[in-house]
Amino acid sequence: MSTYPDWREPVRLLELSTRPATSAQRALSDQFGLTVRGDEPAGVLGVMLEAHIMLIWDIDVPPESASERQRNFLRSLGAVTIADSSSLPKYLASAWIDHHLAIRTIESLRQLQLKTGDAVIRRTVWRKEVPGITPHETLQLYHVSSIGADGLVYFKGGNGKCGWPSSLRLAGPNEDPASYPQFLEFTV
């Protein structure tokens, strides 16, 4: 995947992936008899068309229903109507989740306006209930290396260090790198 020295190109690419459905997609939907709501973004309608065309080719694999975890996540992203749809298949829930996460990434990148060398604080929340481990959050200071086409921010030092922009904030000029990482306990 390509990476970039600042936020601008990743935002442009993410905006392309979240744009409204194209007229060609809508025409194909009509041609193949696919019923749509009309507000589907291009990525979601693309997934719907793919599944519908599989039926036309007589590849009749009944779609697995969306899991409750997917439905809850969609609700947390503000897509309540979609999450509460009684006939929501798993593949379509995934497409809507991808769409909403891309929008959140765009908004975060625009707000942060990151570039190579910027100091950021990544917040990681550990909510999973595990015996002997108290729920907590971890704050770590990193320096931006690059930003992926999908919006993932890579940090200097390698070894897969990265974070989604929604989990980042710019470090203040007076924040001491020696005071990180920080571990803060909280109750669920």
Secondary structure as the mmCIF struct_conf table of DSSP 4:
data_model
#
loop_
_struct_conf.conf_type_id
_struct_conf.id
_struct_conf.beg_label_comp_id
_struct_conf.beg_label_asym_id
_struct_conf.beg_label_seq_id
_struct_conf.end_label_comp_id
_struct_conf.end_label_asym_id
_struct_conf.end_label_seq_id
STRN STRN1 THR A 3 TYR A 4
BEND BEND1 PRO A 5 PRO A 5
STRN STRN2 ASP A 6 ASP A 6
BEND BEND2 TRP A 7 TRP A 7
HELX_RH_AL_P HELX_RH_AL_P1 ARG A 8 SER A 17
TURN_TY1_P TURN_TY1_P1 THR A 18 THR A 18
BEND BEND3 ARG A 19 ARG A 19
STRN STRN3 PRO A 20 PRO A 20
HELX_LH_PP_P HELX_LH_PP_P1 ALA A 21 THR A 22
HELX_RH_AL_P HELX_RH_AL_P2 SER A 23 GLN A 31
TURN_TY1_P TURN_TY1_P2 PHE A 32 GLY A 33
BEND BEND4 GLY A 38 GLY A 38
STRN STRN4 PRO A 41 PRO A 41
HELX_RH_AL_P HELX_RH_AL_P3 ALA A 42 ILE A 56
TURN_TY1_P TURN_TY1_P3 TRP A 57 ASP A 58
HELX_LH_PP_P HELX_LH_PP_P2 PRO A 62 GLU A 64
STRN STRN5 SER A 65 SER A 65
HELX_LH_PP_P HELX_LH_PP_P3 ALA A 66 SER A 67
HELX_RH_AL_P HELX_RH_AL_P4 GLU A 68 SER A 76
TURN_TY1_P TURN_TY1_P4 LEU A 77 GLY A 78
HELX_RH_AL_P HELX_RH_AL_P5 VAL A 80 ALA A 83
TURN_TY1_P TURN_TY1_P5 ASP A 84 ASP A 84
TURN_TY1_P TURN_TY1_P6 SER A 86 SER A 87
STRN STRN6 PRO A 89 PRO A 89
HELX_RH_AL_P HELX_RH_AL_P6 LYS A 90 LEU A 112
STRN STRN7 LYS A 115 LYS A 115
TURN_TY1_P TURN_TY1_P7 THR A 116 GLY A 117
STRN STRN8 ALA A 119 TRP A 126
STRN STRN9 VAL A 130 VAL A 130
TURN_TY1_P TURN_TY1_P8 PRO A 131 GLY A 132
STRN STRN10 ILE A 133 ILE A 133
STRN STRN11 HIS A 136 GLY A 148
TURN_TY1_P TURN_TY1_P9 ALA A 149 ASP A 150
BEND BEND5 GLY A 151 GLY A 151
HELX_LH_PP_P HELX_LH_PP_P4 LEU A 152 LEU A 152
STRN STRN12 VAL A 153 PHE A 155
TURN_TY1_P TURN_TY1_P10 LYS A 156 GLY A 157
TURN_TY1_P TURN_TY1_P11 ASN A 159 GLY A 160
STRN STRN13 CYS A 162 GLY A 163
HELX_RH_3T_P HELX_RH_3T_P1 PRO A 165 SER A 167
STRN STRN14 LEU A 168 LEU A 170
HELX_LH_PP_P HELX_LH_PP_P5 ALA A 171 GLY A 172
TURN_TY1_P TURN_TY1_P12 PRO A 173 ASN A 174
HELX_RH_3T_P HELX_RH_3T_P2 PRO A 177 SER A 179
BEND BEND6 PRO A 181 PRO A 181
STRN STRN15 GLN A 182 GLU A 185
#
